Amino acid sequence: ANHTGSVALTQGIIDAGEQITVSEGGRTVNFLTQKGKSVEQTLNDLSTAISDAGLSIDLIRPYPPVTGGGVPQAISFRHKEFGSDLTFQVASNTAGLVSDVANTSVTVENGTDVAGEINGEISTGKGQVLTGDDGSGTAEGIKVRYSGESLPPGGNAGTVTFSQNSLTFQIGANGDEHSEISLRSMKTNDLGRGENNSSNFKSLSEILVLNADQAQDAIRVIDQAIEEVNATRGKMGAFQKNNLESNLNYLRIAHENAISSESVIRDADMAEEMATFTRNQIMMEASTSMMAQANQNSMTVLKLIG
């Protein structure tokens, strides 16, 4: 539920001492403007008063914000909750500021409950929440929340798909590297749902062909079931190709890179060991040569003495 005044709040209205009354949920705010305060300051004070009183009402401010504090602004209220059960009352001294008639309270029209179907089954909307009715089958007890704040163009917000009991595949070495897929039920009582037909067949399991009309309706339900099976097969194929096979190729490449890196490291180690071996061999040969030279000098001295 929301309401916007037809007359903008001006500095003149503020200085004249305007009284604005807002009532909701058994609580009431009687707000009196103060002379000398700007339009922006006055609206801020009104918003604070509504919040402090515990009303489930928002004072809607323009976006982008008005830069000039004295620029006239229309006053717009909106209930924080959504649905046909919620409403509030507003009044003002100046006609059109928030109420059409001066000093006369106006009751803001109730909001709208969300409406729709879940899995083609009847569901009940209350506020923003759509709930599957008792006995409706697969949708029983399921709740879907519409987060929009206004009626979408054409009244249709679109579709939503959700699933449970998904299959999880580990596709990498780390714990968070996994992929999931959920498959719909392929039971006959879950296929062909939502197909309008004069025989009131709710699913593939209920079809009969006792007369021509039932046969035609059965064909439509069967076609719907075939489309659902094909869609599931396509989903499985896409998951296999885009998730499993692509990750398998990635792992193959990673494995090849790891083997190549290991080979490079091993080759580097062999080169280092060969260099060390050659150095040690040179040192040993040099030591042997020096010892031989030293022994030869000793023999020469002995010969001279003898």
C-alpha positions in Angstrom: 0.0 0.0 0.0 1.4 3.4 -0.9 0.2 7.0 -1.2 1.5 10.2 -2.7 0.1 13.7 -2.1 -0.9 15.8 -5.1 0.4 19.0 -3.6 4.1 19.5 -2.9 5.4 20.5 0.5 6.7 24.1 0.3 8.4 26.5 2.6 5.1 28.5 2.9 3.2 25.4 4.1 5.9 24.6 6.6 6.0 28.2 8.1 2.2 28.2 8.4 2.4 25.3 10.9 1.1 22.3 8.9 -0.1 19.2 10.8 0.4 15.8 9.2 -1.2 12.7 10.8 -0.2 9.2 10.0 -1.9 6.1 11.5 -1.0 2.4 11.2 -1.5 -0.7 13.3 -3.1 1.2 16.1 -0.3 3.7 16.3 -0.6 7.4 15.3 1.9 10.2 14.7 0.7 13.8 14.8 3.5 15.8 13.3 3.6 19.6 13.3 6.0 21.5 11.1 8.3 24.1 12.6 8.6 27.6 11.0 12.1 28.3 9.6 13.0 24.7 8.9 13.6 23.8 5.3 11.6 21.2 3.3 14.5 18.7 3.5 14.8 19.2 7.3 11.0 18.9 7.8 10.8 15.6 5.8 13.8 14.2 7.8 12.0 15.1 11.0 8.7 13.5 9.8 10.6 10.3 8.8 12.2 10.1 12.2 8.9 10.7 14.0 7.3 7.8 12.1 10.2 5.5 12.8 10.3 6.4 16.5 6.6 5.7 16.9 7.0 2.2 15.5 4.8 2.5 12.4 5.5 0.1 9.6 5.5 3.1 7.2 8.4 4.4 5.0 8.6 8.0 3.9 9.8 7.6 0.3 12.4 10.1 -0.7 13.3 10.9 -4.3 16.4 9.4 -6.0 18.7 11.0 -6.7 18.3 13.1 -3.6 17.1 16.7 -3.9 20.2 18.9 -3.4 18.4 22.1 -2.4 16.9 22.1 1.1 14.1 24.4 0.2 13.0 22.7 -3.1 9.3 21.7 -2.9 8.7 18.0 -2.6 5.7 15.7 -2.8 5.1 13.6 0.3 5.0 9.9 -0.4 4.2 7.1 2.1 4.6 3.3 1.6 3.8 0.4 3.9 6.8 -1.7 4.7 4.9 -4.9 4.3 3.0 -6.2 1.3 -0.4 -7.7 0.8 -4.1 -7.1 0.7 -4.4 -7.2 4.5 -2.3 -4.0 5.1 -3.4 -0.4 5.0 -2.9 3.0 6.8 -4.5 6.4 7.1 -3.1 9.9 6.5 -4.4 13.4 6.9 -3.1 17.0 6.5 -4.3 20.6 7.1 -3.7 21.5 3.5 -5.9 19.7 0.9 -3.8 17.5 -1.4 -0.7 17.5 0.7 -1.4 14.0 1.9 -5.2 13.9 2.2 -7.5 15.0 -0.6 -9.7 17.0 1.8 -8.2 19.2 4.5 -8.3 17.8 8.0 -10.0 14.6 6.7 -8.3 11.3 7.1 -7.9 9.2 4.0 -7.5 5.4 4.1 -4.9 4.2 1.7 -6.0 1.3 -0.5 -4.7 -2.2 0.5 -1.8 -3.7 -1.4 -1.9 -6.7 -3.7 -1.1 -10.3 -2.9 1.2 -12.1 -5.3 -0.6 -14.7 -7.5 0.6 -17.6 -9.6 1.1 -21.3 -9.8 3.8 -23.6 -8.5 4.6 -26.5 -10.9 1.2 -25.9 -12.6 -0.7 -26.4 -9.3 -3.0 -24.0 -7.5 -1.2 -21.9 -5.0 -2.2 -19.2 -2.5 -0.6 -15.8 -2.4 -0.3 -13.7 0.7 1.8 -10.5 0.4 5.0 -11.4 -1.4 4.8 -15.2 -0.6 3.2 -17.8 -2.9 2.5 -21.1 -1.1 1.4 -24.4 -2.5 -2.0 -25.4 -1.3 -2.6 -28.5 0.9 -3.3 -31.5 -1.3 -1.9 -29.9 -4.4 0.7 -32.6 -5.0 4.3 -31.8 -5.5 3.9 -28.1 -4.7 2.2 -28.6 -1.3 3.9 -26.5 1.4 6.5 -25.0 -1.0 6.8 -21.2 -0.6 8.2 -18.8 -3.2 8.8 -15.2 -2.3 8.5 -12.4 -4.9 10.9 -9.6 -4.0 9.6 -7.0 -6.3 8.1 -3.8 -4.8 5.6 -3.2 -7.6 3.5 -5.0 -10.1 5.7 -6.0 -13.1 4.8 -5.0 -16.6 2.0 -7.1 -17.9 1.5 -8.5 -14.4 3.8 -11.5 -15.1 7.1 -11.5 -13.2 8.4 -14.6 -14.9 9.2 -18.1 -13.7 11.5 -19.6 -11.1 13.0 -23.1 -11.1 14.4 -24.8 -8.0 15.3 -28.4 -7.0 16.5 -30.5 -4.2 18.4 -33.8 -3.6 20.9 -32.8 -6.3 23.8 -35.1 -7.4 27.3 -33.8 -6.5 30.4 -34.6 -8.5 33.9 -33.9 -7.3 35.7 -32.4 -10.3 38.9 -31.2 -8.8 41.6 -31.8 -6.1 40.2 -29.2 -3.7 37.2 -29.5 -1.5 35.2 -26.7 -3.1 35.8 -27.9 -6.6 32.5 -29.7 -7.2 29.5 -29.5 -9.5 25.9 -30.3 -8.9 22.9 -31.3 -11.1 19.3 -31.9 -10.1 17.0 -34.1 -12.1 13.2 -33.9 -12.0 11.1 -36.9 -11.2 10.4 -39.1 -14.2 7.4 -40.8 -12.6 4.2 -40.9 -14.6 2.3 -38.9 -11.9 5.0 -36.1 -12.2 5.0 -35.9 -16.0 2.6 -34.0 -18.1 1.4 -31.7 -15.3 0.0 -28.3 -16.1 -1.3 -29.3 -19.5 -4.8 -27.9 -19.8 -7.4 -30.4 -21.1 -11.1 -30.9 -20.9 -10.8 -34.4 -19.4 -9.0 -33.0 -16.3 -6.0 -35.3 -16.7 -3.5 -33.9 -14.1 -0.6 -36.1 -15.2 0.5 -38.9 -17.5 -0.6 -41.5 -14.9 -4.3 -40.4 -15.2 -4.8 -40.5 -19.0 -7.6 -42.6 -20.4 -8.7 -43.3 -24.0 -12.3 -44.4 -23.5 -13.6 -41.9 -26.0 -12.3 -39.5 -28.7 -12.1 -36.5 -26.4 -10.0 -38.4 -23.9 -7.8 -39.7 -26.6 -7.1 -36.1 -27.9 -6.4 -34.9 -24.3 -4.2 -37.9 -23.7 -2.1 -37.1 -26.8 -1.6 -33.5 -25.5 -0.5 -34.8 -22.0 1.8 -37.4 -23.6 3.4 -34.7 -25.8 4.0 -32.6 -22.7 5.5 -35.6 -21.0 7.8 -36.3 -23.9 8.9 -32.6 -24.0 9.8 -32.8 -20.3 11.8 -36.0 -20.8 13.6 -34.5 -23.7 14.4 -31.4 -21.7 15.8 -33.5 -18.9 17.9 -35.5 -21.3 19.2 -32.3 -22.8 20.1 -31.0 -19.4 22.0 -34.2 -18.6 23.9 -34.0 -21.9 24.8 -30.4 -21.4 26.0 -31.1 -17.9 28.1 -34.0 -19.1 29.7 -32.0 -21.9 30.1 -28.6 -20.2 30.9 -29.7 -16.7 32.3 -33.3 -16.6 34.1 -33.6 -20.0 35.5 -30.0 -19.9 36.9 -30.6 -16.4 38.2 -34.0 -17.4 40.1 -32.3 -20.3 41.4 -29.7 -17.9 42.6 -32.5 -15.5 44.4 -34.3 -18.3 46.2 -31.1 -19.3 47.1 -30.5 -15.6 48.4 -34.0 -15.3 50.6 -33.7 -18.4 51.9 -30.4 -17.1 52.8 -32.0 -13.8 54.7 -34.8 -15.5 56.5 -32.3 -17.7 57.5 -30.3 -14.6 58.7 -33.4 -12.8 60.9 -34.3 -15.8 62.4 -30.8 -15.9 63.1 -31.0 -12.2 64.7 -34.4 -12.5 66.8 -33.3 -15.5 68.0 -30.3 -13.5 68.9 -32.6 -10.6 70.9 -34.8 -12.9 72.8 -31.9 -14.3 73.7 -30.7 -10.8 74.9 -34.1 -9.8 77.0 -34.5 -13.0 78.6 -31.1 -12.3 79.4 -32.1 -8.7 80.8 -35.4 -9.9 83.0 -33.7 -12.4 84.2 -31.2 -9.9 85.1 -33.9 -7.4 86.9 -35.9 -10.1 89.0 -32.9 -11.1 89.9 -32.2 -7.4 90.9 -35.8 -7.0 93.1 -35.9 -10.1 94.7 -32.6 -9.0 95.4 -34.0 -5.6 97.0 -37.1 -7.1 99.1 -35.0 -9.5 100.3 -32.9 -6.6 101.2 -35.9 -4.5 103.1 -37.4 -7.5 105.0 -34.2 -8.0 105.9 -34.0 -4.3 107.2 -37.6 -4.3 109.3 -36.9 -7.4 111.0 -33.9 -5.7 111.9 -36.1 -2.7 113.5 -38.7 -4.9 115.6 -36.1 -6.6 116.9 -34.7 -3.3 117.9 -38.3 -2.2 119.8 -38.9 -5.4 121.7 -35.7 -5.0 122.7 -36.6 -1.4 123.7 -40.1 -2.4 
